[in-house]
Amino acid sequence: MRYELLFPHQLRDVIDRNVPVVLPLGVLEYHGEHLVNGVDTLVVVRALEILEKEQDLVILPPFYYGASSYAVEGPERNGSVHIEPQVLNPFAKALFDNLLRIGFRNIHVFVHHQSENFTAGMPTDLSFKLAARQSTFGFLERERGEGWWGRADSSDYYESHSQGDNPFNWIRIHPFMSEKIQQSHPIDHAGKLETALMMALCPEGSDMGYFTTDKWYTQTAKEATLDYGNTVKSAILESLRGILFANESSK
């Protein structure tokens, strides 16, 4: 289900059923001559499009305007778009504020860009991680008042967490490729992994006819195959199912 195509009665239904609401988060960044600039966002969008055919899932309009940086190439005639983190954070907080007020409590953000450093964090995911905490704290204080955690009626706070009732899980930020998948299939930039993944998920965004040998980081793209891309795609989809549909599978 696409958020922008939901009628009000459908929106209320997904809120009542706590259906996962997912934001594909990415960047526009130069990925060599053989790949399009939307790689990091497109792979997330296409994977979610597969999953929405399997179980109920609300996909928010993708956000392409993360902090790409110009570490790979400058933007001139290459197309990278870099938005500074200090701009991203207030946008993300405003977005999460709205989603919580609407009534969503099962919000997920998936990011592929620079997610090999996900534990330490990079500018795009850190901006959204901080915003998620800011929005949750702000929402709880507005709804429950100052001192909400210290009152007697919050004495079961930790017990509630152990039972799965954790307000700080209302918004969760995930790497598109889990740490386990990355161990078997290391992330690269426009090399074998990303090229093969585009072949499998977004074939119109990959054209080896334009491949050039002048960039060190694209050299392994020559080894990319559709079979390898499908192997990685399958692993990613299984990981995403475990995150988004875990409660469904346990019923």
N, C-alpha and C positions, 0 to 999 in steps of 0.2 A: 504494500500500500504506500502510495506517495502522499506525504503530508499535505501538499498543496492541492490534492484532489479529494481530500476527505470532506464529506458533508458533516455538519455539526453532530448529527445522530451517530455517525461512524466514529467521530472523534471521541464522543462520550463513551462509546462502547469500548474503544481500545484503552481508555483511561480506567474504566471499571474492571477490565480484564488484565490490566497491567502488562499490556503488550509491549515488547521492546521497541524503543524509539531510537533510531540510529542516525548519527551525523557522520558522513564521509568527510574527513578533514585532510586537506592536502595543499599542494602548491602548484604553480606553473613554473617549470624550470627546464632549461636546456638539457636534453638527453641524447646528445649526438645527432647526427644527420639522419639516422635510421629510425628514430622514435619521435613521437609527438611530445609536446611540452607538458601535457597533462597526465603523464604516466602515473605519478604518485597518487593522484586522486582517482583516476580512471580504474585502476586495478581494484580499489576499494568499492567503487560504485558497481562495477560489473559483478563482483563476488556477491554483493548484497542483492543484486537483481536476481541471481540464481536462488539465493536463500528465501527471498520473498515469495517464490513460487512453491516453496515447501511448507512453510508455516507462516502464521501472521507476524508481520513485521512492518513497522512504519519507518520509511526512509525519508529523512529530512532533505531539503535541497542541499546538494554538496557545497562545501566551502573550499574554493580553490585558492584563496588568497592568503596563504600562510607565509611564513618567513623562509623563503627559498635560499636566501643569501646569494652572493655572487661569487662564491668560492670556486665553482666549477667554471663558469664563463661570465663575462659581463653581459648585461642585457641588450646592448646595442646589436640589432639585427639577429639576435639569438632568441629573444622572447622571454627570458626569465623575469618574473614579477616578484619583488621582495617587499613585504610589508613588515615594518618593525614590530617587535614584540610589545612595545609599549602602546601600540595601536590595537594589536590583536587582543590583549588582555581585557580592556574595557568592552570591546565588542563581544567577546566570549561571555563575560559576566552578564551583560545585558541579555544575551540570548538565553543563557541558563536561567536567569531570573524569570524570563517570560515562560520558559518551558515548565518550571516548577509551579508558577502561578496558574498555568493552564490546567495542571493536575498530573503531569507525568512524574512517575517515580521509578522508571526503569529506562534511564537514558544512557546510551553508549556512544562513545566517539572512537572511531578507528582511524589511525594515522600510520602511513607507511614511510613518509619522508623522514630520513635520518633516524629511523627507529632502531637501528643497530645500537644506538646509544640511549635506548628508552629508559633504562633504570636511572641513569644519571640525568637524563632529560636534555632536550635541545629546544631552541627558542619557540617553535610552534607548539609542541606538546606541552612544554612548561607553561606557556601562556594560558592554555586551556585547562591544565591541571589546577593552576592557581585559581582561575576563575571558577572552577567547579566547587572548590572549597569555600571561596568567598561567597558564592551564591547560596550554598547550603547553609553556612553559618548565618548569613543575613536572613534567609527565609525562616529558619528556626527561631531566630530572635524576634522577627516580626510576628510570627504565628503564636509563639509561646511566651514571649516577653523576655526582658532581660532577666538573667539569673535562672533561666529555664532548667539548665543542667543541675544546678545546685538544690533545687526544690525536692521535697520528699517524694513527689510523684515521679521523679526520675531515678529513684533508687534501684530500679530494675534495668538501668541503662545497659550495663555490661551483659546481663543475662539476656536481654532482648537481642543484643548483637549476636550472641552465640546461637540464637534461634533464627537468625537471618533478618531481623528487623533493625537495620542499620541505616540511618538517614544519610550517612556518608557513602553509601552505595547507590544512592539515587542517581548520581551522575558518575560514570566510570569512563576513564580514558584508557584505551588499549593499543598496543602495537598491532598492526595488521598481520604481521608474521610473528608468532610467538617465539620466545627464546629457544624453545625446543626445536621448532622448525628452522630457525636461523642456524642452529648448530649443524644441521644436516644440509641446509641450503643457504649458505652465507649471502647476505644482501650485498649487492654491488650498485654501481651507478651506470646504467645503460650497457651493462655487460651481459654475461650469459644469463644470470638470474632474471633481471628485469626484462630483457628482450624476450626470453622464453615465456615469462609470465604474461607479457603483452600478447604474444602469439596465441596463448591459450584463452585469455580473458577479453582482449580487445584487439583482434587481429588487424582491424583497419588502422590501428595506431602504430603498426610496425611494418617497415618495408626495407629489407636488407639490400634492395637495389640501390639505396642511397648510402649504404654503409661506407665509411672512410676509415683509413688506417692511421690518421694523424693524431688521434687522441688516445693516450695510454689507457684511460679508464673504459674505453669501449672495446678494447682488443678481444676480450673473451666473448663478445657478442657473436663471433664467428662460430662458437661452440653451441649456441642456443638451438634447441629443437622444440617442436611442438610436443613431443612425448615428455621431455623434461618439464616443460611448462605445465602440462596436465598433471604431472606428478606433484609439483609444488602446489598447484591450484587445489588438488584434492586434499592435501594436507591442511591447507589454509581453511578450506570450507569446513572440514571436520573440526578444526579448532574453533572457528566462529560459531558453529552449531553448539559446541560445548559451553560457550560463553552466553549466547543469546537464548538458547532453548533448554538450558539445563533443568529448569524447574518443570518444563513440559515433559521432558523425558523421564522425570522421576515420578510422575503421576501414575 
